[in-house]
Amino acid sequence: MICERYRISVTANYLSQSIKQVSGKNALTFIAGRIATEAKSLIQYTDFEIAEIAYQLNFSDPANFGKFFKKQVGFSPSAFRKRFK
């Protein structure tokens, strides 16, 4: 899930160490948390279809987004929307 629009001129190792130093989390955990936060916001405060949100967040398949979201949040995207909207 790499977006070509955003490139920075640092090595992956440097980025990972910097994120770990600032947040106490490894880079993948930190990024997954940020994506989950954005997903929760889109689900809760917009009327976009879950599949559209998945594509907006650069998931190639809404099913993969659903698995990711449930692992991160503890609810499926649709259950989260019903419960928190």
N, C-alpha and C positions, 0 to 999 in steps of 0.2 A: 504494500500500500504506500507507494512513493508518489508524491505529487511533483511533477517536473517544474512547476511554477516557482517552487521555493528551493533555492540552493544557497548554501553558505560555504564560505571558504575555510573550513576547519575539518580536521580528520574526524572520523566517527569516534575514535578513541578519545580525542580531546573533548568532543561534545559530550560523550557519555560520562567522562570524569567530571566535567563542569556541572552537568545536571545532578550527578550524585553528590557533589560537594554542596550545591545550593539546596537541593530538595531532600537529600537523604535517600532517594530512590534511584534505581537504575533507570537508564534512558527509556527502555521499553515500557516499564511500569509507569513512568511519568507520562509518556506520550499516550499510552492507553487510557490513563485517567483523564487527560485533557480531552481526548476524543469522546469518552463516555460522558463527561460534563457537557460538551457541546451537543451530543446526541440527546441527553436528558432535556436540555433547554429546547431543542427543536421539537421534540416529542410533546413536551408539556405546553409550550407557548405558541405553536403553529398548528395549522391544520394539514400540513403536508402528509402525504401517505408515508408509511414506514419505509416502503421501497424507495421512495424519492429521497428520504433522509439518508438511507444507506448509500445511494449513489452520490449525494452531495458530500458525504464524508469519505468518498473514494473507495467504498467497498464494491467489489466487482459483482457481488451477489447478495441480495437481501437476506438469504438464509445464513450466510456467514456473518452478516451484521447482527442478526438475531442471536446467534450463538455467542458472539463477542459481547453484546449488550447484556445478555443474561449472566454471563460469567462475571462481568464488571459490576453490575447493578443488583443482581439477584432476582430480577423480574424479566420477563420477555418484554420487548418494546410495547406491544399492544396492552399487556397487563399493566405496565408502568403508566401508559396513557390513561387507561381507565381509572387507575387508582389515584393519580396525582393531577389530573387535569381539572 
